[in-house]
Amino acid sequence: MSVQAGVWCLDGRPVDTEFLDRMSAILAERGPDGNQREVHGSIGFLYRPFHTTPESRLESQPHTFGHGKLMMWDGRLDNRGQLISELGLLMRADRTDLEIVAAAFEKWGTRSFKKLIGDWALTVWDPAEKSVFLARDYSAVRNLYYYGTRESVMWCTELSAIVLLSGIQFTVDDEYIAGFLIAHPDADLTPYREVRAVPPGSYVKIHQGRVTAHPYWKFEPQKLIKYKSDADYEHHYLYLFQQAIRRRLRSDCPILAELSGGLDSSSIVCVADGILQKEGLRTPRLDTFSYYDINEPAGDDFFYLTKIEEKRGRKGLHLDTSKFDAPYCLEYPRFAPIPLPDRPDDMKTAQEQMFREGGYRVGLSGTGGDEINGMASDPRVMMGDLIAQFRLGEFAKQLKAWSLYMKRPWIHLFLQTCRLFFPISLQSKMTKHARPEPWFDPKFVRQYRMAERKLGGIQKRWFRLPSMQDWDITLATLARQMGEHRPSILEMTYPYLDRDLVDFLTSVPQDQFLRPGERRSLMRRALANILPSEVRLRKTKAGAARCHIVLIEKNWNMLQNVFASPMIGRRGYVNPAKYRKALEEMKSGNMSIDFVDFMRAMTLEFWLRDMARSELVTSPPLEATEPKMNLAHSPA
């Protein structure tokens, strides 16, 4: 979670070192372990470290290597041993990730990016070529943003520094807003049309005043893995899952694991405990942290998380959100670069105090577990594969089994399976859950194809099986989700997004994930002797509908005033009258509304108002008058 930033004056002016100082002051909280900068005439670099491993404390950044090249690295390199072997480097226990990555770039250039497994973002300055390279990991766990004019370009791992120091009014990017309102925006977008993020699995090259994006990684189906027995799949899964967690336990600071009581977070905690007990890693200790609302009618998390605590023999850190006035703030008490709500100050203070008192710097999150382990697996996708492979006898057998289990006519399932082969534009018109809520503005819905976005928004590749199309959408959706996550005072890590684990899971047969009456089959079988049975066999998932209704009731008078003339209506995102009607229905407890989309629209309204007050965005939206660098991504 170290911070890197830079400025390049394309017109040849020397870098203003006071500008770098102002940027450093904004970023100080994110990188508290130092303040290192380097200026070479018209280009300057800033690095603020946040140390989490013994090796990182030995790094000096910006790092000079090769023939005057310069690198800044924020990340965790998971395949250190493999790269050291391929590079022929002298093996040393204290060799830093930065040294290994720099040696890889020196040998392979931009082709090295595909070889880097882990969570990372980096900057490379090549003075001989007069080019800057900005690169990011395949799943967008680490951020890297850039903004440019014809005179200069700046980049930073924190969006807030670019927005606050640019000195201009930005234009709200409606394409980002469309993605934000319906699920998650594309990972290369920001709320500001003039600022972009490096796309996941790509590098951006800045050369001769042009910015071009080049993918170094994209999902390509591997050869299907076919083992003789379920046990072989289970052993392989457990090996890779343990490896994914072990990689994220490489820390000389205490680690804090999120624990909700769900299958994903519980599995990480139990497997991590086993690794620490058997292997004696450097990690000082692993503790757990749990959010819950004891008054939530649809919430049963507390029962299950206590089962994990009983297995561990110790209680974790708890935060009962019902003791606070609201789960999050509607208004923005401080600047927020993206329209995600913040927690109330008293809740945030209580949480951060726990984190600091425990000395935690690294967090383990179960995000991605549902998607990667097949919670959302669809039997129609599995049957679509059988049709595409002309395995019609097996298809008929599965169609009958699923028809009986789901209690649906087989002809309905057959037609729904056939729908998978239609273009996404046609699927969006035939699929009920793809229809955006009626309070969205119809013109906005059509212009940004919001129905297609609900289905993943990825055009089909006709030569791929339906399951591979589904994986394509899943991985793109996870990258969007990562690109949108709220900054934390911890360096958050995500074992389920480990690239080796993902490569394996995208290569196993669909019936390993989904069987009649059994979702996430492979994971549950592999962890049979590790998880408490109550958690392993859990079928429920906690809801949070009550807290949203309570929030609306407590702020009803203010909401009536705000939505009498909402900015999201004036900007053409929603129909104000229909949104107000939905607001009244939500207050009365009508949960037939998609409350996630609904609350995102409400959050966006307050964010737009805050941005307008601070005059950081144009209102109403106008075309920017300042000549801009060509930020369009051209293909490699």
Secondary structure, DSSP 8 states (H G I E B T S, - for coil): --EEEEEEETT-----HHHHHHHHHHHTTT-TT--EEEEETTEEEEEE----STTGGG--SSEEETTTEEEEEEEEES-HHHHHHHHT----TT--HHHHHHHHHHHHGGGGGGG--EEEEEEEEETTTTEEEEEE-TT--S--EEEEBSSEEEEES-HHHHHHHS-S-B-B-HHHHHHHHHS---TT--SBTTEEE--TTEEEEEETTEEEEEES-----------SSHHHHHHHHHHHHHHHHHHHT--SS-EEEE--SSHHHHHHHHHHHHHHHHH--S---EEEEEEE-TT-TT--HHHHHHHHHHHHTS--EEEEGGGSS-SS-SS-SS--SSS-----HHHHHHHHHHHHHTT--EEE--TTHHHHTTTT--HHHHHHHHHHTT-HHHHHHHHHHHHHHHT--HHHHHHHHHGGGS-HHHHHHH-GGGS--TTB-HHHHHHTTHHHHHTT-----TTS-HHHHHHHHHHHHHHHHHHH----SSEEE-GGG-HHHHHHHTTS-GGGT-BTTBSSHHHHHHTTTTS-HHHHT-------HHHHHHHHHHTHHHHHHHTTS-HHHHTTSB-HHHHHHHHHHHHTT-TTS-HHHHHHHHHHHHHHHHHHHTT-B-SS-----S-B-B------
